[in-house]
């Protein structure tokens, strides 16, 4: 009887510790705001910043998912973040060659921009990234709808 009680209490303790770890992980890593363009060329993620002196805030990470052979030719003419259909921030003139040719150990594989977006501006809002870009052959436009992902709805 005493062994059963010890096993039961140990099981409850392990479940409690596991649940606590999952809750701490989810609190520190979610929600995530991410999306991919329909043309499959771009992936975007709004990432929570470590710089929280102004309150919880995010920045944009933009990844090229297209053909790696033309990555060095890609130039982003304009990059817009829209919140609820209105332009929140806009930047111009990114050259992916700056990122694609740097082979050092700490070289970025993406563009980081739009720093210090307050959490209240993105949580519960309709978010979209518009990218106007070109390569040697043509000019294109891609849209990314950013969706909020939680630990229970990562699809």
Z-matrix of the N, CA and C atoms (Angstrom, degrees):
N
C 1 1.454
C 2 1.526 1 111.28
N 3 1.329 2 115.45 1 -40.70
C 4 1.454 3 119.99 2 -179.51
C 5 1.536 4 110.77 3 -65.94
N 6 1.329 5 118.24 4 -37.20
C 7 1.464 6 122.52 5 179.65
C 8 1.525 7 109.98 6 -65.22
N 9 1.323 8 117.81 7 -41.35
C 10 1.466 9 121.54 8 178.35
C 11 1.528 10 110.96 9 -61.96
N 12 1.330 11 115.87 10 -39.38
C 13 1.455 12 120.80 11 179.84
C 14 1.537 13 110.53 12 -65.90
N 15 1.332 14 116.56 13 -41.48
C 16 1.463 15 121.71 14 179.10
C 17 1.531 16 109.48 15 -65.09
N 18 1.320 17 117.73 16 -43.40
C 19 1.471 18 122.08 17 179.26
C 20 1.529 19 109.65 18 -63.33
N 21 1.320 20 117.11 19 -44.27
C 22 1.463 21 120.90 20 179.44
C 23 1.531 22 111.20 21 -62.33
N 24 1.310 23 117.64 22 -47.54
C 25 1.457 24 121.20 23 179.31
C 26 1.533 25 111.38 24 -64.47
N 27 1.321 26 117.64 25 -39.01
C 28 1.469 27 121.35 26 177.51
C 29 1.518 28 110.91 27 -63.65
N 30 1.321 29 116.58 28 -42.20
C 31 1.463 30 121.35 29 178.77
C 32 1.525 31 110.79 30 -63.44
N 33 1.312 32 117.57 31 -44.53
C 34 1.465 33 121.81 32 178.27
C 35 1.523 34 109.72 33 -62.12
N 36 1.319 35 118.06 34 -43.00
C 37 1.454 36 122.22 35 179.52
C 38 1.535 37 111.23 36 -62.88
N 39 1.329 38 117.05 37 -44.97
C 40 1.472 39 121.17 38 179.06
C 41 1.523 40 110.60 39 -63.66
N 42 1.324 41 117.83 40 -42.29
C 43 1.464 42 120.87 41 177.54
C 44 1.524 43 111.57 42 -63.29
N 45 1.321 44 116.60 43 -38.92
C 46 1.462 45 121.19 44 178.24
C 47 1.525 46 110.80 45 -64.03
N 48 1.316 47 117.49 46 -45.71
C 49 1.473 48 121.99 47 179.27
C 50 1.531 49 109.81 48 -63.91
N 51 1.322 50 118.07 49 -43.63
C 52 1.466 51 122.16 50 179.05
C 53 1.524 52 110.64 51 -61.50
N 54 1.319 53 117.27 52 -46.88
C 55 1.468 54 121.10 53 179.27
C 56 1.524 55 110.76 54 -61.79
N 57 1.317 56 117.62 55 -40.84
C 58 1.462 57 121.58 56 178.12
C 59 1.527 58 110.74 57 -62.15
N 60 1.325 59 117.73 58 -43.18
C 61 1.466 60 121.91 59 178.79
C 62 1.526 61 111.28 60 -63.40
N 63 1.325 62 117.65 61 -42.40
C 64 1.471 63 121.75 62 178.56
C 65 1.525 64 110.49 63 -63.78
N 66 1.307 65 117.48 64 -42.24
C 67 1.472 66 121.47 65 179.39
C 68 1.531 67 110.49 66 -64.50
N 69 1.326 68 117.89 67 -44.12
C 70 1.467 69 121.20 68 178.89
C 71 1.529 70 109.85 69 -64.13
N 72 1.322 71 117.78 70 -43.28
C 73 1.468 72 121.46 71 178.16
C 74 1.526 73 110.58 72 -60.82
N 75 1.317 74 117.18 73 -47.33
C 76 1.464 75 121.17 74 -178.71
C 77 1.524 76 111.20 75 -63.92
N 78 1.305 77 116.95 76 -40.10
C 79 1.475 78 120.56 77 -179.69
C 80 1.523 79 111.07 78 -64.61
N 81 1.335 80 117.49 79 -37.56
C 82 1.460 81 121.56 80 -177.73
C 83 1.529 82 113.56 81 -83.42
N 84 1.317 83 118.74 82 -21.89
C 85 1.454 84 121.07 83 -173.23
C 86 1.524 85 115.28 84 -116.54
N 87 1.297 86 118.74 85 -6.02
C 88 1.464 87 121.62 86 -177.80
C 89 1.508 88 109.61 87 -134.01
N 90 1.310 89 122.04 88 154.27
C 91 1.459 90 124.05 89 4.86
C 92 1.522 91 110.88 90 -77.34
N 93 1.329 92 115.43 91 157.91
C 94 1.459 93 122.64 92 173.04
C 95 1.519 94 106.44 93 -111.45
N 96 1.291 95 115.07 94 146.12
C 97 1.456 96 121.34 95 178.43
C 98 1.518 97 106.59 96 -118.78
N 99 1.340 98 117.40 97 112.62
C 100 1.458 99 120.28 98 -174.60
C 101 1.512 100 112.01 99 -148.58
N 102 1.322 101 114.90 100 162.32
C 103 1.447 102 120.59 101 177.25
C 104 1.511 103 111.33 102 -172.25
N 105 1.343 104 115.01 103 166.84
C 106 1.460 105 122.99 104 177.50
C 107 1.508 106 109.05 105 -129.69
N 108 1.334 107 115.50 106 147.83
C 109 1.459 108 119.03 107 177.00
C 110 1.530 109 109.39 108 -72.12
N 111 1.333 110 116.14 109 150.00
C 112 1.468 111 120.45 110 -179.98
C 113 1.521 112 111.62 111 -61.95
N 114 1.348 113 116.65 112 -30.63
C 115 1.461 114 119.68 113 179.55
C 116 1.532 115 112.67 114 -78.38
N 117 1.328 116 117.16 115 -0.24
C 118 1.472 117 124.62 116 176.74
C 119 1.526 118 114.02 117 65.68
N 120 1.345 119 118.27 118 16.81
C 121 1.458 120 120.83 119 179.13
C 122 1.529 121 112.48 120 -86.56
N 123 1.321 122 117.37 121 -29.00
C 124 1.458 123 121.49 122 -170.85
C 125 1.522 124 112.17 123 -129.72
N 126 1.322 125 115.11 124 149.34
C 127 1.468 126 123.27 125 172.89
C 128 1.522 127 106.42 126 -132.32
N 129 1.325 128 117.13 127 138.16
C 130 1.464 129 121.06 128 -179.77
C 131 1.522 130 109.86 129 -131.07
N 132 1.326 131 114.14 130 147.65
C 133 1.465 132 120.15 131 175.77
C 134 1.520 133 108.32 132 -143.44
N 135 1.311 134 115.37 133 130.61
C 136 1.463 135 120.40 134 170.53
C 137 1.519 136 105.89 135 -90.06
N 138 1.316 137 115.72 136 118.24
C 139 1.459 138 122.27 137 -173.00
C 140 1.520 139 110.23 138 -108.51
N 141 1.317 140 115.49 139 137.72
C 142 1.465 141 120.70 140 179.28
C 143 1.523 142 109.44 141 -68.04
N 144 1.315 143 116.00 142 131.78
C 145 1.459 144 122.31 143 -178.20
C 146 1.522 145 110.99 144 -83.17
N 147 1.322 146 115.13 145 149.24
C 148 1.466 147 121.03 146 173.60
C 149 1.522 148 110.75 147 -78.02
N 150 1.316 149 116.65 148 -19.32
C 151 1.467 150 122.26 149 -177.99
C 152 1.524 151 109.20 150 -84.34
N 153 1.303 152 115.93 151 92.50
C 154 1.465 153 120.32 152 -172.72
C 155 1.517 154 113.95 153 -109.96
N 156 1.321 155 118.13 154 15.67
C 157 1.465 156 119.65 155 -179.35
C 158 1.527 157 111.36 156 -62.75
N 159 1.336 158 117.10 157 -25.20
C 160 1.472 159 121.05 158 176.92
C 161 1.522 160 111.63 159 -96.35
N 162 1.321 161 116.78 160 6.95
C 163 1.455 162 121.85 161 -177.15
C 164 1.520 163 109.78 162 104.12
N 165 1.329 164 116.94 163 172.11
C 166 1.464 165 120.02 164 -178.83
C 167 1.535 166 110.21 165 -58.82
N 168 1.338 167 115.47 166 130.43
C 169 1.458 168 119.58 167 -179.26
C 170 1.519 169 110.28 168 -148.19
N 171 1.328 170 115.34 169 166.06
C 172 1.457 171 122.50 170 -174.15
C 173 1.522 172 110.57 171 -131.47
N 174 1.335 173 115.66 172 165.04
C 175 1.458 174 122.62 173 171.87
C 176 1.528 175 107.52 174 -139.01
N 177 1.336 176 115.97 175 161.51
C 178 1.460 177 121.66 176 -176.21
C 179 1.523 178 110.83 177 -96.18
N 180 1.334 179 115.47 178 134.12
C 181 1.454 180 122.41 179 170.51
C 182 1.529 181 106.93 180 -116.56
N 183 1.329 182 116.99 181 122.91
C 184 1.459 183 122.85 182 -176.86
C 185 1.519 184 109.18 183 -116.80
N 186 1.341 185 115.99 184 125.37
C 187 1.461 186 122.76 185 -176.76
C 188 1.525 187 110.65 186 -114.94
N 189 1.330 188 117.48 187 137.99
C 190 1.456 189 123.47 188 172.28
C 191 1.522 190 107.36 189 -83.89
N 192 1.341 191 117.39 190 123.31
C 193 1.464 192 122.12 191 -179.02
C 194 1.527 193 111.53 192 -112.25
N 195 1.329 194 116.60 193 0.63
C 196 1.464 195 121.24 194 -177.90
C 197 1.517 196 111.78 195 -79.76
N 198 1.316 197 115.50 196 -162.13
C 199 1.451 198 124.57 197 -177.15
C 200 1.530 199 110.60 198 -60.83
N 201 1.315 200 116.86 199 121.42
C 202 1.470 201 121.71 200 -178.33
C 203 1.525 202 111.76 201 -66.80
N 204 1.341 203 117.44 202 -23.79
C 205 1.467 204 120.70 203 -179.51
C 206 1.527 205 112.45 204 -67.41
N 207 1.319 206 117.86 205 -27.76
C 208 1.469 207 119.78 206 -179.77
C 209 1.529 208 112.63 207 -104.02
N 210 1.319 209 117.03 208 2.62
C 211 1.464 210 121.05 209 -176.96
C 212 1.528 211 112.12 210 -55.20
N 213 1.334 212 117.08 211 -38.40
C 214 1.471 213 121.10 212 -178.18
C 215 1.526 214 112.01 213 -69.16
N 216 1.337 215 117.38 214 -17.80
C 217 1.470 216 121.50 215 -179.51
C 218 1.529 217 112.75 216 -89.50
N 219 1.324 218 117.72 217 -13.17
C 220 1.463 219 121.84 218 -172.46
C 221 1.524 220 110.97 219 -74.42
N 222 1.307 221 114.05 220 130.00
C 223 1.462 222 121.29 221 174.26
C 224 1.535 223 107.29 222 -128.06
N 225 1.307 224 115.72 223 125.41
C 226 1.462 225 120.68 224 177.10
C 227 1.522 226 107.56 225 -87.80
N 228 1.323 227 115.59 226 119.20
C 229 1.468 228 120.25 227 179.40
C 230 1.524 229 110.02 228 -77.83
N 231 1.347 230 116.74 229 -51.96
C 232 1.465 231 120.39 230 176.70
C 233 1.527 232 109.54 231 -139.80
N 234 1.299 233 114.46 232 147.57
C 235 1.456 234 123.24 233 177.98
C 236 1.518 235 106.61 234 -132.59
N 237 1.337 236 116.31 235 120.38
C 238 1.466 237 120.66 236 -176.73
C 239 1.520 238 110.08 237 -122.78
N 240 1.309 239 115.00 238 138.74
C 241 1.456 240 122.34 239 169.46
C 242 1.512 241 106.90 240 -106.12
N 243 1.342 242 115.98 241 120.31
C 244 1.460 243 120.87 242 178.29
C 245 1.522 244 108.95 243 -109.44
N 246 1.316 245 115.07 244 134.39
C 247 1.459 246 121.74 245 175.26
C 248 1.516 247 107.23 246 -119.57
N 249 1.329 248 115.47 247 120.23
C 250 1.466 249 122.42 248 -177.11
C 251 1.535 250 111.56 249 53.06
N 252 1.341 251 115.46 250 40.08
C 253 1.460 252 121.30 251 175.55
C 254 1.517 253 115.70 252 83.31
N 255 1.330 254 117.79 253 -5.89
C 256 1.470 255 121.17 254 -179.61
C 257 1.528 256 109.63 255 -108.33
N 258 1.340 257 116.26 256 139.99
C 259 1.460 258 120.50 257 179.44
C 260 1.525 259 108.89 258 -66.30
N 261 1.324 260 115.63 259 118.94
C 262 1.470 261 121.52 260 177.66
C 263 1.528 262 109.82 261 -88.47
N 264 1.332 263 115.54 262 -43.73
C 265 1.461 264 120.29 263 -179.20
C 266 1.525 265 108.39 264 -152.78
N 267 1.333 266 115.24 265 150.11
C 268 1.462 267 120.89 266 -178.11
C 269 1.523 268 109.09 267 -143.33
N 270 1.326 269 116.01 268 134.67
C 271 1.463 270 121.88 269 176.06
C 272 1.520 271 108.99 270 -129.54
N 273 1.320 272 116.09 271 161.28
C 274 1.465 273 121.13 272 -177.43
C 275 1.520 274 111.03 273 -132.19
N 276 1.335 275 113.36 274 160.36
C 277 1.461 276 123.80 275 167.46
C 278 1.530 277 115.08 276 59.10
N 279 1.317 278 114.98 277 73.54
C 280 1.460 279 121.77 278 169.65
C 281 1.522 280 107.19 279 -107.95
N 282 1.295 281 116.73 280 140.18
C 283 1.456 282 122.42 281 179.17
C 284 1.526 283 107.48 282 -117.50
N 285 1.337 284 117.57 283 111.94
C 286 1.468 285 119.60 284 -177.01
C 287 1.523 286 112.13 285 -65.25
N 288 1.315 287 118.13 286 -20.98
C 289 1.468 288 120.39 287 178.27
C 290 1.525 289 110.95 288 -59.09
N 291 1.321 290 117.70 289 -31.16
C 292 1.462 291 120.82 290 177.89
C 293 1.517 292 111.55 291 -61.02
N 294 1.322 293 116.29 292 -31.01
C 295 1.462 294 121.45 293 -178.84
C 296 1.525 295 111.17 294 -93.88
N 297 1.330 296 116.56 295 -36.94
C 298 1.456 297 121.27 296 -174.66
C 299 1.521 298 113.41 297 -73.70
N 300 1.332 299 118.71 298 -28.60
C 301 1.462 300 120.58 299 -176.38
C 302 1.522 301 113.07 300 -90.99
N 303 1.312 302 117.88 301 -14.91
C 304 1.463 303 121.19 302 179.78
C 305 1.526 304 108.78 303 -79.17
N 306 1.316 305 116.72 304 110.84
C 307 1.472 306 121.25 305 -177.27
C 308 1.522 307 112.44 306 -104.75
N 309 1.328 308 117.16 307 12.05
C 310 1.467 309 119.42 308 179.99
C 311 1.529 310 109.98 309 -67.29
N 312 1.300 311 114.65 310 164.57
C 313 1.466 312 120.67 311 -175.01
C 314 1.527 313 112.70 312 -59.22
N 315 1.319 314 117.64 313 -37.22
C 316 1.462 315 121.81 314 -177.30
C 317 1.527 316 113.13 315 -99.66
N 318 1.334 317 117.05 316 19.77
C 319 1.468 318 120.67 317 -178.19
C 320 1.527 319 110.47 318 -67.72
N 321 1.335 320 117.01 319 135.14
C 322 1.469 321 119.04 320 177.22
C 323 1.520 322 110.62 321 -74.20
N 324 1.318 323 116.84 322 149.28
C 325 1.460 324 120.86 323 174.69
C 326 1.522 325 110.04 324 -109.24
N 327 1.319 326 115.69 325 18.44
C 328 1.459 327 120.85 326 -177.11
C 329 1.523 328 110.04 327 -157.50
N 330 1.315 329 114.23 328 168.96
C 331 1.458 330 121.56 329 175.63
C 332 1.519 331 107.97 330 -96.66
N 333 1.312 332 116.76 331 133.28
C 334 1.461 333 122.08 332 175.35
C 335 1.523 334 107.93 333 -113.51
N 336 1.326 335 116.64 334 126.00
C 337 1.463 336 120.64 335 -176.91
C 338 1.524 337 110.36 336 -155.75
N 339 1.312 338 116.46 337 -177.88
C 340 1.469 339 124.17 338 179.43
C 341 1.530 340 111.35 339 53.66
N 342 1.319 341 115.91 340 58.40
C 343 1.466 342 121.38 341 -179.46
C 344 1.524 343 111.68 342 -70.09
N 345 1.303 344 115.18 343 156.33
C 346 1.469 345 124.69 344 171.35
C 347 1.531 346 113.72 345 60.44
N 348 1.326 347 117.13 346 44.93
C 349 1.470 348 120.68 347 173.43
C 350 1.526 349 106.15 348 -81.59
N 351 1.324 350 118.85 349 117.31
C 352 1.474 351 120.33 350 -178.28
C 353 1.532 352 111.57 351 -61.92
N 354 1.312 353 115.34 352 141.19
C 355 1.460 354 121.12 353 -178.34
C 356 1.526 355 111.82 354 -56.82
N 357 1.335 356 117.32 355 -37.99
C 358 1.474 357 119.48 356 -177.78
C 359 1.531 358 112.05 357 -67.82
N 360 1.334 359 117.58 358 -17.74
C 361 1.463 360 120.83 359 177.01
C 362 1.521 361 112.48 360 -77.86
N 363 1.332 362 117.40 361 -23.50
C 364 1.465 363 119.21 362 -176.00
C 365 1.521 364 114.65 363 -110.43
N 366 1.320 365 118.05 364 -32.82
C 367 1.466 366 120.54 365 -178.77
C 368 1.519 367 110.14 366 -66.46
N 369 1.338 368 115.54 367 123.05
C 370 1.459 369 120.68 368 177.86
C 371 1.522 370 114.07 369 78.93
N 372 1.336 371 117.98 370 10.94
C 373 1.461 372 121.32 371 -179.87
C 374 1.527 373 110.69 372 -113.71
N 375 1.327 374 115.56 373 160.51
C 376 1.463 375 122.34 374 176.56
C 377 1.532 376 107.61 375 -82.78
N 378 1.331 377 116.89 376 117.49
C 379 1.459 378 122.31 377 -174.97
C 380 1.522 379 110.31 378 -115.35
N 381 1.330 380 115.51 379 138.36
C 382 1.457 381 120.37 380 179.92
C 383 1.526 382 109.37 381 -147.05
N 384 1.315 383 115.69 382 142.23
C 385 1.457 384 122.77 383 174.78
C 386 1.523 385 107.07 384 -111.68
N 387 1.320 386 117.07 385 129.82
C 388 1.464 387 122.34 386 174.36
C 389 1.519 388 108.31 387 -112.88
N 390 1.336 389 115.70 388 129.67
C 391 1.455 390 121.18 389 -178.46
C 392 1.523 391 108.59 390 -124.35
N 393 1.312 392 116.89 391 121.62
C 394 1.457 393 121.80 392 170.18
C 395 1.519 394 105.80 393 -105.69
N 396 1.340 395 115.91 394 121.47
C 397 1.457 396 119.89 395 -173.34
C 398 1.515 397 110.61 396 -143.07
N 399 1.324 398 114.39 397 166.08
C 400 1.462 399 119.06 398 179.51
C 401 1.518 400 109.81 399 -147.18
N 402 1.330 401 113.78 400 157.78
C 403 1.456 402 121.25 401 168.38
C 404 1.518 403 106.60 402 -128.71
N 405 1.320 404 118.77 403 -166.80
C 406 1.461 405 120.60 404 -176.92
C 407 1.525 406 112.24 405 -64.12
N 408 1.328 407 117.32 406 -28.69
C 409 1.463 408 121.43 407 -173.95
C 410 1.519 409 115.01 408 -90.26
N 411 1.329 410 117.75 409 -35.33
C 412 1.458 411 118.42 410 -171.55
C 413 1.522 412 112.49 411 -159.80
N 414 1.331 413 114.31 412 170.48
C 415 1.461 414 121.86 413 172.76
C 416 1.522 415 107.73 414 -110.47
N 417 1.308 416 116.28 415 140.04
C 418 1.461 417 120.87 416 -176.02
C 419 1.516 418 110.36 417 -138.25
N 420 1.322 419 113.54 418 167.40
C 421 1.451 420 121.39 419 176.58
C 422 1.525 421 107.87 420 -134.61
N 423 1.307 422 116.60 421 135.60
C 424 1.466 423 121.60 422 178.40
C 425 1.528 424 108.98 423 -130.61
N 426 1.325 425 115.71 424 144.91
C 427 1.466 426 122.33 425 177.07
C 428 1.519 427 109.46 426 -121.29
N 429 1.316 428 114.31 427 141.63
C 430 1.467 429 120.28 428 176.93
C 431 1.521 430 107.63 429 -126.97
N 432 1.310 431 116.20 430 123.00
C 433 1.462 432 121.02 431 172.74
C 434 1.527 433 106.86 432 -90.70
N 435 1.321 434 115.31 433 121.82
C 436 1.462 435 121.14 434 -178.60
C 437 1.521 436 108.55 435 -90.89
N 438 1.320 437 115.64 436 128.04
C 439 1.461 438 120.79 437 180.00
C 440 1.520 439 109.80 438 -117.33
N 441 1.316 440 114.87 439 145.97
C 442 1.461 441 121.22 440 177.80
C 443 1.515 442 108.65 441 -80.60
N 444 1.326 443 115.77 442 126.48
C 445 1.461 444 122.36 443 178.72
C 446 1.522 445 108.87 444 -112.82
N 447 1.302 446 115.41 445 130.13
C 448 1.460 447 120.83 446 175.37
C 449 1.517 448 108.45 447 -113.21
N 450 1.284 449 116.52 448 169.71
C 451 1.459 450 120.03 449 -176.80
C 452 1.530 451 111.88 450 -62.21
N 453 1.327 452 117.99 451 -24.34
C 454 1.469 453 120.42 452 -179.44
C 455 1.529 454 112.79 453 -94.45
N 456 1.351 455 119.29 454 -11.29
C 457 1.473 456 120.11 455 179.28
C 458 1.517 457 111.28 456 -133.42
N 459 1.317 458 116.81 457 63.11
C 460 1.462 459 121.38 458 -176.70
C 461 1.522 460 113.76 459 -84.49
N 462 1.291 461 119.01 460 9.06
C 463 1.473 462 119.98 461 -179.64
C 464 1.491 463 112.65 462 -72.11
